[in-house]
Amino acid sequence: MKALGGDVVFEDTAKAEVANPYQLAASGSKTKFLNVFSSFKLPQLKQVLKENNLATKVDMNGKNADQLVEMLYERAASKVRDHMAEEPAG
């Protein structure tokens, strides 16, 4: 995460609480998104997916961390695109 021009590093326990998949997906950079979430452990990824209503336990069952990161990106980006399409042109 960037703050005042520098990178901020969070402890593992805080990562899932501060990382916003929608905001990162909206930034348009899949590489940046993957860089942030690929450092998460499997339970953290599941927590982010569940708390952001992007996956159910059934969706996540049997998936490894890489598959969950890809799922997280695809679903967050899709919701961002849907939201953008619903907003009236300014």
N, CA and C atoms as an extended XYZ file, in Angstrom:
270
Properties=species:S:1:pos:R:3:atomname:S:1:resname:S:1:resid:I:1 pbc="F F F"
N         0.843       -1.161        0.000 N   MET     1
C         0.000        0.000        0.000 CA  MET     1
C         0.898        1.236        0.000 C   MET     1
N         0.540        2.241       -0.775 N   LYS     2
C         1.310        3.477       -0.846 CA  LYS     2
C         0.774        4.480        0.170 C   LYS     2
N         1.675        5.203        0.805 N   ALA     3
C         1.299        6.266        1.725 CA  ALA     3
C         2.363        7.350        1.664 C   ALA     3
N         1.960        8.536        1.289 N   LEU     4
C         2.873        9.660        1.187 CA  LEU     4
C         4.118        9.334        0.374 C   LEU     4
N         3.905        8.629       -0.724 N   GLY     5
C         4.997        8.340       -1.638 CA  GLY     5
C         5.837        7.142       -1.268 C   GLY     5
N         5.565        6.491       -0.167 N   GLY     6
C         6.342        5.322        0.242 CA  GLY     6
C         5.440        4.118        0.407 C   GLY     6
N         6.038        2.963        0.477 N   ASP     7
C         5.271        1.749        0.683 CA  ASP     7
C         5.082        1.506        2.170 C   ASP     7
N         3.875        1.037        2.512 N   VAL     8
C         3.571        0.662        3.881 CA  VAL     8
C         3.444       -0.847        3.911 C   VAL     8
N         4.106       -1.477        4.854 N   VAL     9
C         4.056       -2.924        4.982 CA  VAL     9
C         3.240       -3.256        6.221 C   VAL     9
N         2.236       -4.119        6.045 N   PHE    10
C         1.375       -4.505        7.141 CA  PHE    10
C         1.729       -5.894        7.622 C   PHE    10
N         1.526       -6.121        8.910 N   GLU    11
C         1.675       -7.456        9.465 CA  GLU    11
C         0.619       -8.350        8.820 C   GLU    11
N         0.891       -9.645        8.758 N   ASP    12
C        -0.034      -10.589        8.141 CA  ASP    12
C        -1.446      -10.472        8.683 C   ASP    12
N        -1.580      -10.262        9.975 N   THR    13
C        -2.905      -10.213       10.575 CA  THR    13
C        -3.707       -9.008       10.119 C   THR    13
N        -3.056       -7.950        9.695 N   ALA    14
C        -3.753       -6.732        9.292 CA  ALA    14
C        -4.023       -6.664        7.795 C   ALA    14
N        -3.339       -7.463        7.016 N   LYS    15
C        -3.461       -7.382        5.552 CA  LYS    15
C        -4.899       -7.508        5.073 C   LYS    15
N        -5.576       -8.537        5.515 N   ALA    16
C        -6.932       -8.801        5.040 CA  ALA    16
C        -7.901       -7.702        5.464 C   ALA    16
N        -7.588       -7.009        6.545 N   GLU    17
C        -8.468       -5.955        7.030 CA  GLU    17
C        -8.351       -4.671        6.214 C   GLU    17
N        -7.196       -4.413        5.627 N   VAL    18
C        -6.984       -3.135        4.949 CA  VAL    18
C        -6.999       -3.222        3.424 C   VAL    18
N        -6.783       -4.380        2.867 N   ALA    19
C        -6.738       -4.506        1.413 CA  ALA    19
C        -8.153       -4.482        0.861 C   ALA    19
N        -8.409       -3.580       -0.053 N   ASN    20
C        -9.726       -3.447       -0.651 CA  ASN    20
C        -9.669       -3.965       -2.088 C   ASN    20
N       -10.252       -5.146       -2.342 N   PRO    21
C       -10.156       -5.707       -3.692 CA  PRO    21
C       -10.854       -4.860       -4.753 C   PRO    21
N       -11.937       -4.186       -4.370 N   TYR    22
C       -12.649       -3.347       -5.342 CA  TYR    22
C       -11.813       -2.151       -5.755 C   TYR    22
N       -11.191       -1.513       -4.775 N   GLN    23
C       -10.353       -0.347       -5.072 CA  GLN    23
C        -9.159       -0.742       -5.936 C   GLN    23
N        -8.536       -1.854       -5.600 N   LEU    24
C        -7.383       -2.295       -6.389 CA  LEU    24
C        -7.799       -2.717       -7.793 C   LEU    24
N        -8.936       -3.379       -7.926 N   ALA    25
C        -9.423       -3.784       -9.249 CA  ALA    25
C        -9.773       -2.551      -10.080 C   ALA    25
N       -10.329       -1.539       -9.426 N   ALA    26
C       -10.704       -0.310      -10.133 CA  ALA    26
C        -9.487        0.475      -10.606 C   ALA    26
N        -8.340        0.235       -9.992 N   SER    27
C        -7.127        0.951      -10.393 CA  SER    27
C        -6.712        0.572      -11.813 C   SER    27
N        -7.216       -0.565      -12.294 N   GLY    28
C        -6.935       -0.981      -13.660 CA  GLY    28
C        -5.662       -1.779      -13.841 C   GLY    28
N        -4.919       -1.987      -12.769 N   SER    29
C        -3.665       -2.709      -12.884 CA  SER    29
C        -3.788       -4.097      -12.260 C   SER    29
N        -3.923       -5.102      -13.123 N   LYS    30
C        -4.001       -6.473      -12.626 CA  LYS    30
C        -2.694       -6.863      -11.951 C   LYS    30
N        -1.587       -6.394      -12.474 N   THR    31
C        -0.279       -6.709      -11.892 CA  THR    31
C        -0.192       -6.202      -10.468 C   THR    31
N        -0.625       -4.971      -10.246 N   LYS    32
C        -0.610       -4.394       -8.896 CA  LYS    32
C        -1.523       -5.214       -7.983 C   LYS    32
N        -2.700       -5.555       -8.463 N   PHE    33
C        -3.646       -6.356       -7.696 CA  PHE    33
C        -3.013       -7.686       -7.298 C   PHE    33
N        -2.426       -8.363       -8.272 N   LEU    34
C        -1.814       -9.662       -8.004 CA  LEU    34
C        -0.634       -9.543       -7.054 C   LEU    34
N         0.142       -8.466       -7.162 N   ASN    35
C         1.270       -8.251       -6.255 CA  ASN    35
C         0.799       -8.125       -4.810 C   ASN    35
N        -0.304       -7.437       -4.602 N   VAL    36
C        -0.823       -7.254       -3.249 CA  VAL    36
C        -1.365       -8.567       -2.699 C   VAL    36
N        -2.260       -9.204       -3.442 N   PHE    37
C        -2.969      -10.359       -2.898 CA  PHE    37
C        -2.188      -11.669       -2.992 C   PHE    37
N        -1.178      -11.741       -3.829 N   SER    38
C        -0.409      -12.995       -3.909 CA  SER    38
C         0.429      -13.234       -2.654 C   SER    38
N         0.615      -12.198       -1.852 N   SER    39
C         1.359      -12.370       -0.601 CA  SER    39
C         0.474      -12.879        0.537 C   SER    39
N        -0.831      -12.950        0.300 N   PHE    40
C        -1.764      -13.417        1.322 CA  PHE    40
C        -1.701      -14.924        1.463 C   PHE    40
N        -1.925      -15.380        2.663 N   LYS    41
C        -2.028      -16.810        2.916 CA  LYS    41
C        -3.449      -17.256        2.599 C   LYS    41
N        -3.633      -18.557        2.406 N   LEU    42
C        -4.921      -19.120        2.013 CA  LEU    42
C        -6.074      -18.661        2.916 C   LEU    42
N        -5.946      -18.721        4.242 N   PRO    43
C        -7.060      -18.270        5.088 CA  PRO    43
C        -7.387      -16.783        4.912 C   PRO    43
N        -6.360      -15.958        4.661 N   GLN    44
C        -6.595      -14.526        4.445 CA  GLN    44
C        -7.346      -14.286        3.143 C   GLN    44
N        -6.981      -15.027        2.102 N   LEU    45
C        -7.679      -14.894        0.823 CA  LEU    45
C        -9.146      -15.281        0.965 C   LEU    45
N        -9.383      -16.381        1.656 N   LYS    46
C       -10.763      -16.827        1.867 CA  LYS    46
C       -11.552      -15.787        2.650 C   LYS    46
N       -10.909      -15.169        3.634 N   GLN    47
C       -11.559      -14.132        4.432 CA  GLN    47
C       -11.939      -12.934        3.561 C   GLN    47
N       -11.018      -12.484        2.724 N   VAL    48
C       -11.284      -11.333        1.852 CA  VAL    48
C       -12.417      -11.661        0.872 C   VAL    48
N       -12.357      -12.827        0.263 N   LEU    49
C       -13.413      -13.225       -0.669 CA  LEU    49
C       -14.772      -13.264        0.019 C   LEU    49
N       -14.820      -13.865        1.191 N   LYS    50
C       -16.081      -14.015        1.912 CA  LYS    50
C       -16.607      -12.670        2.406 C   LYS    50
N       -15.744      -11.858        3.007 N   GLU    51
C       -16.174      -10.578        3.572 CA  GLU    51
C       -16.616       -9.573        2.517 C   GLU    51
N       -16.140       -9.747        1.299 N   ASN    52
C       -16.521       -8.841        0.211 CA  ASN    52
C       -17.590       -9.448       -0.692 C   ASN    52
N       -18.197      -10.530       -0.228 N   ASN    53
C       -19.268      -11.202       -0.968 CA  ASN    53
C       -18.862      -11.576       -2.388 C   ASN    53
N       -17.634      -12.070       -2.516 N   LEU    54
C       -17.121      -12.446       -3.830 CA  LEU    54
C       -17.053      -13.955       -4.015 C   LEU    54
N       -17.267      -14.717       -2.945 N   ALA    55
C       -17.233      -16.175       -3.065 CA  ALA    55
C       -17.874      -16.817       -1.846 C   ALA    55
N       -18.406      -17.999       -2.068 N   THR    56
C       -18.942      -18.800       -0.975 CA  THR    56
C       -17.918      -19.882       -0.635 C   THR    56
N       -18.172      -20.590        0.438 N   LYS    57
C       -17.293      -21.704        0.806 CA  LYS    57
C       -17.238      -22.725       -0.324 C   LYS    57
N       -18.372      -22.966       -0.971 N   VAL    58
C       -18.422      -23.924       -2.079 CA  VAL    58
C       -17.532      -23.451       -3.231 C   VAL    58
N       -17.576      -22.153       -3.553 N   ASP    59
C       -16.733      -21.596       -4.624 CA  ASP    59
C       -15.250      -21.803       -4.338 C   ASP    59
N       -14.871      -21.680       -3.064 N   MET    60
C       -13.462      -21.714       -2.682 CA  MET    60
C       -12.946      -23.122       -2.414 C   MET    60
N       -13.843      -24.066       -2.241 N   ASN    61
C       -13.473      -25.433       -1.881 CA  ASN    61
C       -12.516      -26.047       -2.907 C   ASN    61
N       -11.381      -26.544       -2.415 N   GLY    62
C       -10.421      -27.230       -3.268 CA  GLY    62
C        -9.504      -26.334       -4.075 C   GLY    62
N        -9.617      -25.024       -3.912 N   LYS    63
C        -8.786      -24.086       -4.671 CA  LYS    63
C        -7.510      -23.772       -3.895 C   LYS    63
N        -6.412      -23.602       -4.632 N   ASN    64
C        -5.162      -23.181       -3.992 CA  ASN    64
C        -5.105      -21.649       -3.967 C   ASN    64
N        -4.077      -21.106       -3.348 N   ALA    65
C        -3.965      -19.652       -3.177 CA  ALA    65
C        -3.937      -18.922       -4.521 C   ALA    65
N        -3.194      -19.442       -5.492 N   ASP    66
C        -3.121      -18.786       -6.809 CA  ASP    66
C        -4.490      -18.733       -7.480 C   ASP    66
N        -5.240      -19.810       -7.367 N   GLN    67
C        -6.580      -19.848       -7.956 CA  GLN    67
C        -7.515      -18.868       -7.254 C   GLN    67
N        -7.372      -18.735       -5.940 N   LEU    68
C        -8.215      -17.794       -5.199 CA  LEU    68
C        -7.869      -16.349       -5.520 C   LEU    68
N        -6.598      -16.057       -5.720 N   VAL    69
C        -6.198      -14.694       -6.102 CA  VAL    69
C        -6.794      -14.353       -7.462 C   VAL    69
N        -6.731      -15.281       -8.391 N   GLU    70
C        -7.308      -15.053       -9.728 CA  GLU    70
C        -8.826      -14.872       -9.628 C   GLU    70
N        -9.474      -15.710       -8.818 N   MET    71
C       -10.919      -15.587       -8.607 CA  MET    71
C       -11.251      -14.226       -7.999 C   MET    71
N       -10.476      -13.820       -7.020 N   LEU    72
C       -10.680      -12.539       -6.360 CA  LEU    72
C       -10.584      -11.394       -7.359 C   LEU    72
N        -9.564      -11.434       -8.201 N   TYR    73
C        -9.408      -10.365       -9.200 CA  TYR    73
C       -10.578      -10.351      -10.189 C   TYR    73
N       -10.877      -11.508      -10.756 N   GLU    74
C       -11.933      -11.576      -11.772 CA  GLU    74
C       -13.277      -11.105      -11.219 C   GLU    74
N       -13.605      -11.539      -10.025 N   ARG    75
C       -14.910      -11.184       -9.457 CA  ARG    75
C       -14.960       -9.734       -8.998 C   ARG    75
N       -13.899       -9.229       -8.412 N   ALA    76
C       -13.865       -7.820       -8.002 CA  ALA    76
C       -13.905       -6.908       -9.228 C   ALA    76
N       -13.126       -7.248      -10.252 N   ALA    77
C       -13.103       -6.440      -11.478 CA  ALA    77
C       -14.468       -6.459      -12.157 C   ALA    77
N       -15.127       -7.599      -12.145 N   SER    78
C       -16.456       -7.710      -12.744 CA  SER    78
C       -17.465       -6.816      -12.016 C   SER    78
N       -17.415       -6.829      -10.699 N   LYS    79
C       -18.335       -5.976       -9.928 CA  LYS    79
C       -18.044       -4.500      -10.164 C   LYS    79
N       -16.767       -4.154      -10.282 N   VAL    80
C       -16.398       -2.762      -10.559 CA  VAL    80
C       -16.944       -2.355      -11.929 C   VAL    80
N       -16.757       -3.228      -12.939 N   ARG    81
C       -17.275       -2.928      -14.284 CA  ARG    81
C       -18.789       -2.775      -14.265 C   ARG    81
N       -19.480       -3.661      -13.563 N   ASP    82
C       -20.944       -3.586      -13.466 CA  ASP    82
C       -21.371       -2.284      -12.808 C   ASP    82
N       -20.686       -1.898      -11.758 N   HIS    83
C       -21.019       -0.664      -11.052 CA  HIS    83
C       -20.789        0.555      -11.943 C   HIS    83
N       -19.692        0.543      -12.679 N   MET    84
C       -19.374        1.660      -13.584 CA  MET    84
C       -20.434        1.784      -14.691 C   MET    84
N       -20.910        0.638      -15.172 N   ALA    85
C       -21.910        0.644      -16.239 CA  ALA    85
C       -23.252        1.172      -15.738 C   ALA    85
N       -23.511        0.998      -14.445 N   GLU    86
C       -24.781        1.442      -13.871 CA  GLU    86
C       -24.800        2.931      -13.569 C   GLU    86
N       -23.627        3.533      -13.390 N   GLU    87
C       -23.571        4.961      -13.062 CA  GLU    87
C       -23.933        5.787      -14.290 C   GLU    87
N       -24.768        6.813      -14.097 N   PRO    88
C       -25.090        7.683      -15.229 CA  PRO    88
C       -23.881        8.505      -15.664 C   PRO    88
N       -23.809        8.763      -16.952 N   ALA    89
C       -22.696        9.559      -17.484 CA  ALA    89
C       -22.801       10.972      -16.931 C   ALA    89
N       -21.635       11.517      -16.504 N   GLY    90
C       -21.588       12.791      -15.811 CA  GLY    90
C       -21.669       13.964      -16.625 C   GLY    90
